Amino acid sequence: MKEGNIIQDKSYKFAIRIVGLYKYLISVNREYVLSKQILRSGTSIGANIEEAQGGCSGKDFYNKLSVAYKEARETKYWLRILSDSGYLNKTFFVSMFNDCDEVCRILAQILITLNDK
């Protein structure tokens, strides 16, 4: 990972948290459907950011970051579903949601900046 790249670092750390959440949901709650959804979207954010870094053009870079942003928004949705259906306690939900929201805001600002060029 490129040192000093905030969005890569934050999305990677968030993905690790998502993996931990997935393990918790399947082992403690025996929840397999929603847990798989959040695992896919939550780890996809960083994967798309990594792909963007290897993009062959500016447009490719923008498109991959756009997909990462959409995956982050989807992850926020699954977090809300898990919380409102009683699978996540309030403290854990707020922590995960805030981390995801921060990634969303950073990605949104990057996309805005790229769009202005």
N, C-alpha and C positions, 0 to 999 in steps of 0.2 A: 504494500500500500504506500502510496506517495505520502511522505511526511508533510504535515501541515495542511492537508486537504480536509477541512472541517466537515464537509458534507459526507465524504467517504468515511471518515472516522465515526461520525455520529450515526450514520446509517448502518455501519458494521456493528457497532455496539448495540444498536436497537435490534438488529437481527438476532444477536446472541440472546437478548432478553426475550425475544419472540420464541426462540427455540426452547428456552426455559419455561415459558408460559405453555407452550405446546406439551412439553413433557408433564407439566403439572396437570393440565386439563385431561390428558389421557390416563394418567396414573391415579390421580385423586378423584376426579369427577367422572371418569369413564366416558368422557365426551369426545366423540371422534369426528363429527361432521363440521361443527363450527371451528374446532381446533385445527383441522386441516386447512380450512379457508384462511384463517389468520396466519398460519404458518406459511402458506403460499404467498399471500400478499405482503406480509411483513418482511420476509426474506427477499422478496423480489425487488424491493426498493433499492437496496444496496447493490444487488446484481445488475440492475439497469444503470445505476450510477457507474459501476465498473465498466460496463459495456460502453457507456458514453465516453469514458476516458480513452477507449480504443477506437472511437468513431473515425471513419475515413473522411468525413467532411463536417463542416459546421452545422449543416442541416441534420446530419446523422446524430451529432452530439446533442442538438436541441431536441430531436425526436426521442432519444433515449431518456433524457432528463424529464421530458414531458410524461413519458410512461412511468418513470419513477415517482413523479408527483401524483399521478392518478392512482398508483398502487398505495401510496401513503394515505391518500384520501380514503381508499377502500379499507385500509387497515383501521383507520379511525372508526369507520362504520362497524366493522366486526368487533372492535373493542367495546363500542356502545352496546351492541347486541349482547355480548358476553356479560357485561355489567348489568344491564337491565333484566337479563334472564336469570341472574343470581349466581353466575359462575365466577365472577370476580368481586372481591370486596372493594369498597369505595376507595380506600387508600391506594391499593395496587392499581386500580383502574385509573385514578387521577395521575399517578406517576407514569404509567405506560402511555396514557393519552397525551400528557404534556410532552413527553419525549417525541411521540409521533407528530404532534402538532408543530414542534420546533423544526423537525425535518421538513415538514410540509412548507413552513414559512420560509426556510432557507431555499428550498427548491423553487418556490414561487418567485422569490426575489432574483434568483439566478436566471430564471426564464424571462422575467420582466426585463432584466438587464440585457440579456441576449437579444430580446425582441426589439429593444431600442437601438441596437447597432445597425 
